[in-house]
Amino acid sequence: MTGLLHFNISLNNTSVEEYELHSTCQTSPPVQHQNILIPTIYSIIFALGIIGNGLVVFVLCQTSIRKTVANTYILNLALSDLLFLLSLPFWAVYYSFDYDWIFGQLMCKLCGGLLTLNLYASIFFITCMSMDRYMAIVHPLKSQRCRNLCRARVVCFLVWFAAGLTTIPTMMFRDTLHISSVTACVIHFHSHSWFVGLALMKNILGFLLPFAIITSCYCSIGKHLLTAPGLDKSTSNLDRVLKMVGAVVLAFFFCWFPFHTLTFLDVLVSLKVLKACKVVQTISLGLPFTICLGFSNSAINPFLYCFVGNHFREQLGGLTQTHASNLSQKRGSFSTRLSSFSRKLSDLKDLATPENGTV
């Protein structure tokens, strides 16, 4: 399988020309049993993600559930993750067959498009949720005028549209290509500038800019909660909210930072800024596993944004144990503790007071 590890471009967006450049270095042997290990990880991510995101969509689509701005973003995030997860079994088979794509050209383009769509859509929706929470907590009075369902739905449409635009190059350039004894699902750019431009766009729009916004929003939220007059700084609610803030930022960072780091290093190698074969070998060996880490974010999202919330668990239990009509008697949101906390702030109530409002 000499050189095929460099040809993990079905997921890495490396061009065919990049493969020729990488092949000048002596290829490191792939991780032992990688064709078993990676599909196993994908299968776990697929199972957890389908169950988690499926439950989120099921619960939030109930007609008896009050529609809120926060839930609108969570629902669209779950739909984005579900679309991507449906393609994950194809990539698992691809790895298990040692990079031999057996599903044809159309599925190669479609699965590649879903991957790119989710990479941008999920991160954009997480960014929207962070900005929404910032407005609800730090500027509760101002947010009452600008935070409404109509605007949230327009924002969701724009996110889907923007993410859809990013899939166009993938759909155009991705194709099946016979290499050695396998048929690889690859991106074959017409020029090297396409690879560099799209890789840097992925780094900037898919990680750096969203991470800067998310970090700024949650840092402002944390500062506001710690310094706002009249708040009991020793309350357990505040402690849980701040831990939730940290979990959101850290999960985003640790899931995607390794992948984008190797993507950027790959650009530097292609531009011959870095020429060390050790770097090339690190990229080749590391990409499959950093990709797994990035994909795991789709399975983590529902647990991070929904299931950690008491309200969501209560409502989910009600759906599975009683008739849906009983849910209309229950008040509360399906968002996380942070969303619950934001409503308490926006209603100018004490942190320990049970919430009755909606977002």
C-alpha positions as CSV (number, residue, x, y, z in Angstrom):
1,M,0.0,0.0,0.0
2,T,3.0,2.2,-0.7
3,G,2.0,5.9,-1.0
4,L,-1.7,5.2,-0.4
5,L,-1.6,6.7,3.0
6,H,-0.8,10.0,1.4
7,F,-3.8,9.5,-0.7
8,N,-6.2,10.0,2.1
9,I,-7.5,12.9,0.0
10,S,-11.1,11.8,0.1
11,L,-11.1,13.4,3.5
12,N,-8.1,15.7,3.4
13,N,-8.8,17.6,0.2
14,T,-5.2,17.2,-1.0
15,S,-4.8,17.3,-4.7
16,V,-3.4,14.6,-7.0
17,E,-0.4,16.9,-7.5
18,E,0.1,16.9,-3.8
19,Y,0.4,13.1,-3.8
20,E,3.2,13.4,-6.3
21,L,5.0,15.9,-4.1
22,H,4.5,13.7,-1.0
23,S,5.6,10.6,-2.7
24,T,9.2,12.0,-3.0
25,C,9.6,11.3,0.7
26,Q,9.9,7.7,2.0
27,T,6.5,6.7,3.2
28,S,6.1,5.8,6.8
29,P,4.2,2.5,7.3
30,P,0.6,3.0,8.3
31,V,-0.5,2.4,11.9
32,Q,-0.9,-1.4,12.4
33,H,-4.5,-2.5,11.8
34,Q,-5.6,1.0,10.7
35,N,-8.1,-0.6,8.3
36,I,-9.8,-2.1,11.3
37,L,-9.2,0.7,13.9
38,I,-10.5,3.6,11.9
39,P,-13.7,1.9,10.7
40,T,-14.3,0.9,14.3
41,I,-14.0,4.4,15.5
42,Y,-16.2,5.6,12.7
43,S,-18.8,3.0,13.7
44,I,-18.8,4.2,17.3
45,I,-19.2,7.8,16.2
46,F,-22.0,6.8,13.8
47,A,-23.9,4.9,16.5
48,L,-23.6,7.6,19.2
49,G,-24.2,10.4,16.8
50,I,-27.3,8.9,15.1
51,I,-28.9,8.1,18.5
52,G,-28.0,11.5,20.1
53,N,-28.9,13.7,17.2
54,G,-31.9,11.6,16.3
55,L,-33.4,12.1,19.8
56,V,-32.7,15.8,19.6
57,V,-34.5,16.1,16.3
58,F,-37.4,13.9,17.5
59,V,-37.9,15.9,20.7
60,L,-37.6,19.3,19.2
61,C,-39.9,18.6,16.3
62,Q,-42.8,17.7,18.6
63,T,-45.7,20.1,17.9
64,S,-46.4,20.5,21.6
65,I,-42.9,21.9,22.1
66,R,-42.5,25.7,22.4
67,K,-40.3,26.9,19.6
68,T,-37.4,29.1,20.8
69,V,-34.4,30.8,19.2
70,A,-32.0,28.5,21.0
71,N,-33.9,25.4,20.1
72,T,-34.0,26.5,16.4
73,Y,-30.2,26.6,16.3
74,I,-29.8,23.3,18.2
75,L,-32.3,21.6,15.8
76,N,-30.4,22.8,12.7
77,L,-27.1,21.7,14.2
78,A,-28.5,18.3,14.9
79,L,-29.8,18.0,11.3
80,S,-26.4,19.0,9.9
81,D,-24.7,16.4,12.0
82,L,-27.2,13.7,11.0
83,L,-26.7,14.5,7.3
84,F,-23.0,14.0,7.7
85,L,-23.3,10.9,9.8
86,L,-25.3,9.2,7.1
87,S,-22.2,9.3,4.9
88,L,-19.9,7.9,7.7
89,P,-20.5,4.2,6.9
90,F,-19.3,4.8,3.4
91,W,-16.0,6.2,4.7
92,A,-15.7,3.4,7.2
93,V,-15.9,0.8,4.3
94,Y,-13.4,2.9,2.3
95,Y,-10.9,2.6,5.1
96,S,-11.6,-1.1,5.7
97,F,-10.9,-1.8,2.0
98,D,-7.6,0.1,2.1
99,Y,-8.8,3.2,0.3
100,D,-10.7,1.3,-2.3
101,W,-13.9,3.2,-3.1
102,I,-16.5,0.7,-4.3
103,F,-19.6,3.0,-4.4
104,G,-19.1,4.8,-7.7
105,Q,-18.5,8.3,-8.8
106,L,-21.9,9.8,-7.7
107,M,-21.6,8.6,-4.1
108,C,-18.0,9.8,-4.0
109,K,-19.1,13.3,-4.9
110,L,-22.2,13.1,-2.6
111,C,-20.3,11.8,0.5
112,G,-17.5,14.3,0.0
113,G,-20.1,17.1,-0.3
114,L,-21.9,16.1,2.9
115,L,-18.5,16.1,4.7
116,T,-17.7,19.6,3.6
117,L,-21.3,20.8,4.2
118,N,-21.2,19.6,7.8
119,L,-17.7,20.9,8.5
120,Y,-18.9,24.4,7.8
121,A,-22.6,24.2,8.8
122,S,-22.0,22.7,12.2
123,I,-19.3,25.2,13.1
124,F,-21.4,28.1,11.8
125,F,-24.4,26.9,13.9
126,I,-22.3,26.6,17.0
127,T,-21.0,30.1,16.4
128,C,-24.6,31.4,16.0
129,M,-25.6,29.7,19.3
130,S,-22.6,31.3,21.1
131,M,-23.6,34.8,19.8
132,D,-27.2,34.2,20.7
133,R,-26.3,33.2,24.3
134,Y,-24.0,36.2,24.5
135,M,-26.8,38.6,23.6
136,A,-29.3,36.9,26.0
137,I,-27.0,37.0,29.0
138,V,-24.8,40.1,28.5
139,H,-27.5,42.3,26.8
140,P,-30.8,40.9,28.0
141,L,-32.9,44.0,27.3
142,K,-31.4,44.7,23.9
143,S,-31.7,41.0,22.9
144,Q,-35.5,41.1,23.5
145,R,-35.8,43.2,20.4
146,C,-33.5,41.3,18.1
147,R,-33.9,37.7,19.2
148,N,-37.0,36.2,17.6
149,L,-37.9,33.1,15.7
150,C,-38.2,34.9,12.4
151,R,-34.7,36.2,12.5
152,A,-33.3,32.9,13.8
153,R,-34.8,31.1,10.8
154,V,-33.4,33.6,8.4
155,V,-30.0,33.1,10.0
156,C,-30.3,29.4,9.7
157,F,-31.2,29.7,6.0
158,L,-28.1,31.9,5.4
159,V,-25.9,29.4,7.2
160,W,-27.2,26.5,5.1
161,F,-26.7,28.6,2.0
162,A,-23.1,29.6,2.9
163,A,-22.2,26.0,3.8
164,G,-23.8,24.9,0.6
165,L,-21.6,27.2,-1.4
166,T,-18.5,25.7,0.2
167,T,-19.4,22.3,-1.2
168,I,-19.4,23.4,-4.8
169,P,-15.6,23.0,-5.3
170,T,-15.8,19.6,-3.7
171,M,-18.6,18.4,-5.9
172,M,-16.8,19.8,-9.0
173,F,-13.3,18.4,-8.3
174,R,-14.0,15.2,-6.4
175,D,-13.9,12.1,-8.5
176,T,-12.9,8.4,-8.5
177,L,-9.3,7.7,-9.7
178,H,-7.6,4.4,-10.3
179,I,-4.3,4.2,-8.3
180,S,-2.3,1.0,-8.2
181,S,-4.9,-1.7,-7.4
182,V,-7.6,0.5,-5.9
183,T,-10.1,3.1,-6.9
184,A,-9.6,6.1,-4.7
185,C,-12.2,8.8,-4.0
186,V,-10.1,11.9,-4.5
187,I,-10.2,15.7,-5.2
188,H,-8.3,16.4,-8.4
189,F,-7.8,20.2,-8.6
190,H,-7.1,21.8,-11.9
191,S,-4.4,24.0,-10.4
192,H,-2.3,24.0,-7.2
193,S,-3.8,27.4,-6.3
194,W,-7.2,25.7,-5.8
195,F,-5.8,23.4,-3.1
196,V,-4.0,26.2,-1.3
197,G,-7.0,28.6,-1.4
198,L,-9.6,26.1,-0.3
199,A,-7.3,24.7,2.5
200,L,-6.7,28.2,3.9
201,M,-10.4,29.0,3.6
202,K,-11.1,25.9,5.6
203,N,-8.6,27.0,8.3
204,I,-9.9,30.5,8.5
205,L,-13.7,30.1,8.0
206,G,-13.9,26.6,9.4
207,F,-11.9,27.2,12.5
208,L,-10.0,30.4,13.3
209,L,-12.8,32.9,12.8
210,P,-15.5,30.8,14.5
211,F,-13.1,29.9,17.4
212,A,-12.3,33.6,17.9
213,I,-16.0,34.5,18.0
214,I,-17.0,31.6,20.2
215,T,-14.1,32.3,22.7
216,S,-14.9,36.1,22.8
217,C,-18.6,35.4,23.4
218,Y,-18.1,32.9,26.2
219,C,-15.3,35.0,27.8
220,S,-17.7,37.9,27.9
221,I,-20.4,35.7,29.3
222,G,-18.1,34.4,32.0
223,K,-16.9,37.9,32.9
224,H,-20.4,39.2,33.0
225,L,-21.6,36.4,35.3
226,L,-18.6,36.9,37.7
227,T,-18.9,40.7,37.8
228,A,-22.6,41.5,37.4
229,P,-24.0,43.3,40.5
230,G,-26.6,41.5,42.5
231,L,-25.6,37.9,41.5
232,D,-24.6,35.4,44.1
233,K,-21.1,34.3,43.0
234,S,-21.2,31.3,45.3
235,T,-24.4,29.7,43.8
236,S,-24.0,26.2,42.4
237,N,-26.0,27.4,39.3
238,L,-23.2,29.9,38.5
239,D,-20.6,27.2,38.9
240,R,-22.4,24.8,36.6
241,V,-22.9,27.5,34.0
242,L,-19.2,28.5,34.0
243,K,-18.2,24.8,33.7
244,M,-20.6,24.5,30.7
245,V,-18.9,27.6,29.1
246,G,-15.5,26.0,29.5
247,A,-16.8,22.6,28.1
248,V,-18.2,24.3,25.0
249,V,-15.0,26.1,24.1
250,L,-12.7,23.2,25.0
251,A,-14.7,20.6,23.0
252,F,-14.7,22.8,19.9
253,F,-11.0,23.4,20.2
254,F,-9.8,19.9,20.9
255,C,-12.0,18.3,18.3
256,W,-10.9,20.5,15.4
257,F,-7.5,22.1,16.3
258,P,-5.4,19.0,15.4
259,F,-7.1,18.5,12.0
260,H,-6.7,22.2,11.0
261,T,-3.1,22.2,12.2
262,L,-2.2,19.3,9.9
263,T,-4.2,20.9,7.1
264,F,-2.2,24.1,7.4
265,L,1.1,22.2,7.6
266,D,0.1,20.4,4.4
267,V,-0.3,23.8,2.7
268,L,3.2,24.8,3.9
269,V,4.6,21.6,2.5
270,S,2.8,22.2,-0.8
271,L,4.2,25.7,-1.0
272,K,7.7,24.2,-0.2
273,V,7.9,26.4,2.9
274,L,8.4,23.2,4.8
275,K,10.5,20.5,3.1
276,A,11.2,18.0,5.9
277,C,10.0,14.5,5.1
278,K,9.4,14.1,8.8
279,V,6.6,16.7,8.5
280,V,5.1,14.9,5.5
281,Q,5.1,11.6,7.4
282,T,3.5,13.2,10.4
283,I,0.7,14.6,8.2
284,S,0.2,11.2,6.6
285,L,0.1,9.3,9.8
286,G,-1.8,11.9,11.8
287,L,-4.6,12.9,9.4
288,P,-6.8,9.8,9.7
289,F,-6.9,10.2,13.5
290,T,-7.3,13.9,13.6
291,I,-10.2,13.4,11.2
292,C,-11.7,10.9,13.6
293,L,-11.4,13.5,16.3
294,G,-13.1,16.2,14.2
295,F,-15.9,13.8,13.3
296,S,-16.5,12.9,17.0
297,N,-17.7,16.5,17.4
298,S,-20.9,15.4,15.6
299,A,-21.5,12.8,18.3
300,I,-20.6,15.1,21.2
301,N,-22.8,18.0,20.1
302,P,-26.2,16.6,21.3
303,F,-24.8,15.6,24.7
304,L,-23.0,18.9,25.1
305,Y,-25.9,21.2,24.1
306,C,-29.0,19.2,25.1
307,F,-28.6,16.2,27.3
308,V,-26.7,18.0,30.0
309,G,-29.7,20.2,30.4
310,N,-32.3,19.1,33.1
311,H,-35.2,20.4,31.0
312,F,-34.3,18.4,28.0
313,R,-33.9,15.2,30.0
314,E,-37.3,15.8,31.7
315,Q,-39.1,16.4,28.5
316,L,-37.4,13.4,26.8
317,G,-38.5,11.2,29.6
318,G,-42.0,12.5,29.3
319,L,-42.1,11.7,25.6
320,T,-41.1,8.1,26.1
321,Q,-43.4,7.5,29.0
322,T,-46.6,9.4,28.4
323,H,-48.7,10.7,25.6
324,A,-47.4,13.8,23.9
325,S,-50.4,15.8,25.0
326,N,-49.1,15.7,28.6
327,L,-46.1,17.7,27.4
328,S,-48.2,20.9,26.9
329,Q,-48.6,21.1,30.7
330,K,-44.8,21.3,31.2
331,R,-42.9,24.5,30.9
332,G,-39.3,24.9,30.1
333,S,-36.8,24.7,27.4
334,F,-34.7,22.0,25.8
335,S,-31.6,24.1,25.7
336,T,-28.7,23.6,28.0
337,R,-28.2,24.9,31.5
338,L,-26.6,28.0,30.0
339,S,-29.7,28.8,28.0
340,S,-31.8,28.2,31.2
341,F,-29.5,30.6,33.1
342,S,-29.8,33.2,30.4
343,R,-33.5,33.3,30.7
344,K,-33.2,33.8,34.4
345,L,-30.9,36.8,33.8
346,S,-33.1,38.2,31.1
347,D,-36.2,38.0,33.4
348,L,-34.1,39.8,36.1
349,K,-34.8,36.9,38.5
350,D,-32.6,35.3,41.1
351,L,-30.4,32.5,39.9
352,A,-32.0,30.0,42.1
353,T,-35.6,30.8,41.0
354,P,-37.2,28.2,38.8
355,E,-37.6,29.6,35.2
356,N,-40.9,30.1,33.5
357,G,-39.8,32.1,30.5
358,T,-38.7,31.0,27.0
359,V,-35.9,31.9,24.7
